[in-house]
Amino acid sequence: MIRITGTYRWIKGAHFDHHYFNSSHARITVEALSELGLIRLETDRVLATSTPEVGDIIAATHAYFANVEVAQTALAKAGALLMADVSNYTNLKPDIRLSETTVHDSALI
């Protein structure tokens, strides 16, 4: 399985609307990627006990696809649409990474 991860690292003067990210942006993402092979979408709000420091990851999104070809095609077809929405919830630029994921059953560990 291939996971596309977008992480958001804090910078001085940043803003991030987690409500918009987890509602509107997630909906737009699912709508854009569902017909392009999206298996599952997850969003993370990093919990911290203090104000984030420069470089801290404050949020992430994870989109899962069957293989790298499907993931790359989805990025090529929907990437511009999804990036155009980023300014609606943050002034941070997401760092996008593709990774191969392996699921491990906790009963086997």
Wavefront OBJ file of the C-alpha trace (Angstrom):
o trace
v 0.000 0.000 0.000
v 1.208 3.532 -0.782
v 0.603 6.475 1.507
v 0.836 10.098 0.458
v 1.559 12.174 3.549
v 1.387 15.933 3.780
v 2.911 17.393 6.941
v 2.663 20.961 8.178
v 5.615 22.359 10.162
v 5.136 25.394 12.361
v 6.836 28.680 11.491
v 6.750 31.999 13.331
v 3.568 33.888 12.462
v 1.762 30.828 11.098
v -1.946 30.157 11.362
v -3.776 26.867 10.921
v -7.545 26.325 10.983
v -7.912 22.705 12.133
v -11.697 22.833 11.839
v -11.550 23.750 8.135
v -8.731 21.230 7.546
v -10.716 18.374 9.117
v -14.053 19.268 7.552
v -13.998 21.216 4.300
v -10.491 20.323 3.081
v -10.948 16.658 3.987
v -14.263 16.596 2.096
v -12.678 18.240 -0.966
v -9.816 15.749 -0.815
v -12.105 12.717 -0.603
v -14.259 14.036 -3.451
v -11.204 14.692 -5.641
v -9.405 11.421 -4.933
v -12.213 8.865 -4.559
v -12.467 8.193 -8.285
v -8.665 8.193 -8.537
v -8.149 5.176 -6.282
v -8.254 6.625 -2.765
v -8.633 3.807 -0.232
v -8.638 5.841 2.985
v -7.961 9.396 4.163
v -6.738 10.313 7.640
v -6.008 13.723 9.128
v -3.938 14.376 12.227
v -3.981 17.268 14.662
v -0.825 16.957 16.711
v -1.595 17.355 20.396
v 0.872 19.384 22.416
v 0.953 20.772 25.910
v 2.608 24.013 24.824
v 2.741 26.452 21.928
v 4.433 24.842 18.936
v 8.041 25.714 18.270
v 9.469 26.434 14.839
v 9.763 23.157 12.920
v 7.230 21.208 15.011
v 4.739 19.224 12.959
v 1.281 20.508 13.898
v -0.892 18.615 11.414
v -0.738 15.923 8.755
v -2.881 14.207 6.190
v -2.481 10.648 4.935
v -4.062 9.366 1.725
v -3.781 5.633 0.992
v -3.648 4.031 -2.461
v -3.140 0.491 -3.773
v 0.159 1.160 -5.552
v 2.619 3.882 -6.477
v 1.297 4.293 -10.030
v -2.233 5.001 -8.770
v -0.897 7.410 -6.105
v 1.242 9.321 -8.605
v -1.641 9.573 -11.072
v -3.930 10.870 -8.311
v -1.345 13.505 -7.356
v -0.932 14.572 -10.974
v -4.667 14.872 -11.572
v -5.839 16.381 -8.265
v -2.735 17.966 -6.758
v -3.320 21.470 -8.116
v -6.942 21.492 -6.908
v -5.940 20.387 -3.414
v -3.019 22.817 -3.185
v -5.306 25.681 -4.263
v -7.411 25.056 -1.138
v -4.474 25.179 1.319
v -4.641 28.968 1.689
v -8.186 28.576 3.067
v -6.833 27.012 6.275
v -3.143 27.879 6.624
v -0.216 29.935 5.420
v 2.052 26.895 5.836
v 3.238 24.891 2.836
v 2.690 21.138 3.167
v 5.655 18.824 2.717
v 4.407 15.961 0.520
v 5.977 12.477 0.736
v 5.101 9.099 -0.736
v 5.882 5.993 1.250
v 5.258 2.299 1.079
v 3.375 1.135 4.145
v 3.149 -2.290 5.727
v 0.317 -3.196 8.064
v 1.293 -5.332 11.056
v -1.359 -7.131 13.036
v -0.779 -6.410 16.731
v -1.650 -10.042 17.555
v 1.452 -11.083 15.599
v 3.869 -8.753 17.380
l 1 2 3 4 5 6 7 8 9 10 11 12 13 14 15 16 17 18 19 20 21 22 23 24 25 26 27 28 29 30 31 32 33 34 35 36 37 38 39 40 41 42 43 44 45 46 47 48 49 50 51 52 53 54 55 56 57 58 59 60 61 62 63 64 65 66 67 68 69 70 71 72 73 74 75 76 77 78 79 80 81 82 83 84 85 86 87 88 89 90 91 92 93 94 95 96 97 98 99 100 101 102 103 104 105 106 107 108 109
